[in-house]
Amino acid sequence: MSAEGGSKAVIAALLANLGIAVTKFLAFLLTASSSMLAESIHSVADSGNQLLLLLGKKQSRRGASPLHPFGHGRERYIYGFIVAVVLFSVGGLFALYEGWHKIQDPHGIESWKWVPVAVLVAALVMEGLSFRTAVHEANQVRGDVSWPGFIRRARSPELPVILLEDSAALVGLALALAGVLLTLATGNGVWDGLGSIAIGLLLVCVAIVLAAEMKSLLVGESATREDVRRIEEALAAEPLVDRIIHMKTMHLGPDELLVAAKIAVTPTDSAAEVAHAIDAAEARIRDAVPIARLIYLEPDLDRTLQRESGPDRPR
């Protein structure tokens, strides 16, 4: 995923959520609707989350230092995990509390009755535009991968976060609209409270999924299957590399990959020849996978071949 694409989706979501939050708060002040308050806090939390994603991207650009020799690329994952925590606590738990409170003391919407409906419809339009931008940017890099697969396999946190947030926001707005319409139709504020609880449960579920994905990235995920295949082909293309004994990869950040491999070389190769072969293999890897910034290749003799050709080989 390109940095520009991720930033564009984040900024679009930020602008949409700021506008939506203001209109929702105004509607809550006029109607005292529990669903409107839950949605208002949801939009505020989403706006803060987008700011956190932008901050994480900026922090990750800092270079390596003696204290952090591999740089700060993983800061984007840390801020992505914080986003999940904010979505769970500020968005989900608050909506659950507000919905329960409204059910305990139900009251209908007594003034400005159609304001929340107009606000929610407008919010659906704005959120839909933000979601369309995120889908467009994701399609530039998703290829033939399914949407759940893209969320699970993406190594950049921004687009998966925005896609999950915008999807939850659209569903949450539909739930809020249903709660408000039922409250207006029946005069029973319990429907408003149930709408808020449904929004809270939705946000908690999305936050758990997002936290699990960010945790996996923080622990350290390997390169994608496609990148692993390209690295293996690049190593195999070097004439002096007999085979790959073993190889491990790990993302130090969305745009930085660590590659460590032990390669088999022929015993008759000189040290200078092996050194030149390693340099050439590293160049091939970087050409094939540009994000492979740190490459460590260890030459070794092929012990398996030696055992098979030795004097004690079974006959």
C-alpha positions in Angstrom: 0.0 0.0 0.0 1.4 3.4 -0.9 1.8 6.0 1.8 0.0 8.5 -0.3 -3.0 6.2 -0.7 -3.2 5.5 3.0 -2.9 9.1 4.0 -5.6 10.1 1.5 -8.1 7.7 3.0 -7.2 8.8 6.5 -7.6 12.5 5.7 -10.9 11.9 3.9 -12.2 10.0 6.9 -11.0 12.7 9.3 -12.8 15.5 7.5 -16.0 13.4 7.2 -16.0 12.5 10.9 -15.3 16.1 12.1 -18.3 17.3 10.1 -20.5 14.4 11.2 -19.5 14.9 14.9 -20.6 18.5 14.9 -24.0 17.8 13.4 -24.6 14.9 15.7 -23.9 16.9 18.8 -26.2 19.6 17.7 -28.9 17.0 17.1 -28.3 15.5 20.5 -28.5 18.9 22.2 -31.9 19.6 20.5 -33.4 16.2 21.0 -31.6 14.5 23.9 -31.5 11.3 21.9 -29.4 8.5 23.4 -28.5 7.1 19.9 -27.4 10.5 18.8 -25.1 10.9 21.8 -23.6 7.5 21.2 -23.1 8.3 17.5 -21.6 11.7 18.4 -19.0 10.1 20.7 -18.4 7.5 18.1 -17.5 10.2 15.5 -15.3 12.1 18.0 -13.5 8.8 18.7 -13.1 8.1 15.0 -11.7 11.6 14.4 -9.1 11.1 17.2 -8.2 7.8 15.7 -7.5 9.3 12.4 -5.2 11.9 14.0 -3.4 9.0 15.8 -2.9 7.2 12.5 -1.4 10.3 10.9 0.8 10.9 14.0 2.0 7.2 13.9 2.9 7.6 10.2 4.9 10.7 11.0 6.7 9.1 13.9 7.6 6.0 11.9 9.7 8.1 9.5 12.3 8.8 12.1 15.6 7.1 11.2 17.6 4.5 13.0 19.5 5.3 16.1 21.9 3.5 18.5 18.9 2.8 20.8 16.6 1.8 17.9 19.0 0.3 15.3 16.1 -1.0 13.2 14.3 2.4 13.1 10.8 3.3 14.2 8.6 1.6 11.5 6.6 -0.3 14.0 5.2 2.9 15.5 2.5 2.7 12.9 1.4 -0.6 14.4 1.5 0.8 18.0 -0.7 3.7 17.1 -3.0 1.3 15.2 -3.4 -0.7 18.4 -4.1 2.5 20.4 -6.9 3.2 17.9 -8.4 -0.2 18.7 -8.3 0.7 22.4 -9.9 4.1 21.9 -12.6 2.5 19.7 -13.4 -0.1 22.3 -13.4 2.2 25.4 -14.5 5.6 24.2 -16.8 4.4 21.4 -18.1 0.9 22.4 -18.3 1.0 26.2 -19.7 4.5 26.3 -22.4 3.6 23.8 -23.3 0.5 25.9 -23.5 2.6 29.1 -25.6 5.3 27.5 -28.0 2.7 26.0 -28.4 1.0 29.4 -29.0 4.3 31.1 -31.6 5.2 28.5 -33.4 1.9 28.9 -33.5 2.5 32.7 -35.1 5.9 32.2 -36.8 5.8 28.8 -38.3 8.9 27.3 -39.3 9.8 23.8 -38.0 12.5 21.6 -40.2 15.4 22.5 -38.8 18.3 20.5 -37.1 18.8 17.1 -38.3 15.3 16.3 -37.1 15.1 12.7 -33.7 16.8 13.3 -32.0 13.5 14.2 -33.4 11.8 11.1 -32.1 14.6 8.9 -28.7 14.5 10.6 -28.3 10.8 10.4 -29.2 10.8 6.7 -26.7 13.5 6.0 -24.1 11.6 8.1 -24.8 8.4 6.0 -24.0 10.4 2.9 -20.8 11.9 4.3 -19.6 8.6 5.8 -20.5 6.8 2.5 -18.2 9.2 0.6 -15.4 8.6 3.0 -15.9 4.8 2.7 -15.9 5.1 -1.1 -12.5 6.8 -0.9 -11.1 4.1 1.3 -12.5 1.3 -1.0 -11.0 3.0 -4.0 -7.5 3.3 -2.4 -7.7 -0.3 -1.1 -8.6 -1.6 -4.6 -5.3 -0.1 -5.9 -3.3 -2.6 -3.9 -5.9 -5.4 -3.0 -5.7 -7.3 -6.3 -7.8 -10.5 -6.3 -7.7 -10.9 -2.5 -11.0 -10.9 -0.8 -11.9 -8.1 1.6 -11.5 -10.3 4.8 -8.2 -11.5 3.4 -7.0 -8.0 2.7 -7.8 -6.9 6.3 -5.9 -10.0 7.6 -2.9 -9.8 5.3 -2.3 -6.1 4.9 1.0 -5.0 6.5 0.1 -1.3 6.5 -2.4 -0.4 9.3 -4.1 2.7 7.8 -6.4 1.3 5.1 -7.6 -1.8 7.2 -8.3 0.6 10.1 -10.3 3.1 8.0 -12.2 0.3 6.2 -13.2 -1.3 9.5 -14.1 2.1 11.1 -16.1 3.3 8.1 -17.9 0.0 7.8 -18.8 0.2 11.5 -19.8 3.8 11.1 -22.2 3.1 8.3 -23.8 0.1 10.1 -23.9 2.2 13.3 -25.7 5.1 11.6 -28.3 2.6 10.2 -28.8 1.2 13.8 -29.1 4.7 15.2 -31.6 5.7 12.5 -33.7 2.6 13.2 -33.7 3.4 16.9 -34.7 7.0 16.3 -37.4 6.1 13.8 -38.9 3.5 16.2 -38.8 5.9 19.1 -40.6 8.6 17.0 -43.2 6.0 15.8 -43.9 4.5 19.2 -43.0 7.4 21.6 -41.0 4.8 23.6 -37.4 5.8 24.4 -36.5 2.1 24.9 -35.9 1.8 21.2 -33.5 4.7 21.3 -31.6 2.9 24.1 -31.5 -0.4 22.2 -30.1 1.4 19.2 -27.3 2.8 21.4 -26.6 -0.7 22.8 -26.5 -2.2 19.3 -24.0 0.5 18.3 -21.9 -0.3 21.3 -21.8 -4.0 20.6 -20.8 -3.3 17.0 -17.9 -1.1 18.0 -16.7 -3.5 20.6 -16.6 -6.3 18.0 -14.8 -4.2 15.5 -12.3 -3.0 18.1 -11.5 -6.6 19.1 -10.9 -7.6 15.4 -8.7 -4.6 14.9 -6.7 -5.2 18.1 -6.1 -8.8 17.1 -4.7 -7.7 13.7 -2.5 -5.0 15.2 -1.2 -7.4 17.9 -0.1 -9.8 15.1 1.7 -7.0 13.3 3.4 -5.8 16.6 4.7 -9.3 17.4 6.2 -9.4 13.9 4.7 -10.8 10.7 6.6 -12.3 7.9 6.7 -11.1 4.3 3.7 -11.9 2.2 3.7 -15.1 0.2 4.3 -13.2 -3.0 7.3 -11.4 -1.6 8.7 -14.6 -0.1 8.4 -16.2 -3.6 10.2 -13.3 -5.2 13.0 -13.4 -2.7 13.5 -17.1 -3.2 13.6 -16.7 -6.9 16.1 -13.9 -6.6 18.4 -16.1 -4.5 18.0 -19.1 -6.8 19.0 -16.9 -9.8 22.5 -16.3 -8.3 24.8 -19.0 -9.9 26.9 -19.5 -6.8 24.0 -20.2 -4.5 23.4 -23.9 -4.6 20.2 -23.7 -2.5 18.5 -21.9 0.4 19.0 -23.9 3.6 16.5 -21.8 5.5 15.1 -18.2 5.4 13.2 -16.0 7.7 11.6 -12.6 7.0 9.9 -10.0 9.3 8.3 -6.7 8.7 10.0 -4.0 10.7 7.3 -1.6 9.4 4.8 -1.6 6.6 7.5 -0.4 4.1 10.6 -2.1 5.6 11.4 -5.8 5.5 14.1 -7.8 7.2 15.5 -10.8 5.3 17.8 -13.4 6.9 18.8 -16.5 5.1 21.4 -19.2 5.2 22.5 -20.2 1.7 24.5 -23.3 0.6 27.7 -22.7 -1.4 30.2 -25.0 -3.0 33.2 -25.9 -0.9 35.6 -25.1 -3.7 34.4 -21.5 -4.0 36.8 -18.9 -2.7 35.9 -16.3 0.0 36.1 -13.6 -2.6 33.7 -15.4 -4.9 31.2 -16.0 -2.1 31.4 -12.4 -1.1 30.7 -11.2 -4.6 27.8 -13.8 -4.8 26.3 -12.4 -1.6 26.5 -8.8 -2.9 24.9 -9.9 -6.2 22.1 -11.8 -4.4 21.3 -8.9 -2.2 21.0 -6.6 -5.2 18.7 -9.2 -6.9 16.5 -9.3 -3.8 16.2 -5.5 -3.6 15.3 -5.3 -7.2 12.6 -8.0 -6.7 11.3 -6.7 -3.4 12.2 -3.0 -2.9 11.0 -2.9 0.7 13.7 -5.5 1.6 15.9 -2.9 3.3 17.9 -5.1 5.7 19.3 -8.3 4.2 21.6 -10.8 6.1 22.9 -13.7 4.1 25.0 -16.4 5.8 27.0 -18.7 3.5 27.3 -22.4 4.6 28.3 -25.7 3.2 25.5 -28.1 2.2 25.8 -30.7 5.0 23.0 -32.8 3.5 24.9 -33.2 0.3 28.1 -33.9 2.1 26.5 -36.7 4.1 24.9 -38.3 1.0 28.3 -38.3 -0.8 30.5 -39.3 2.2 32.2 -42.7 2.6 29.6 -43.9 5.2 26.7 -43.3 2.8 24.4 -46.4 2.9 24.7 -48.6 -0.2 
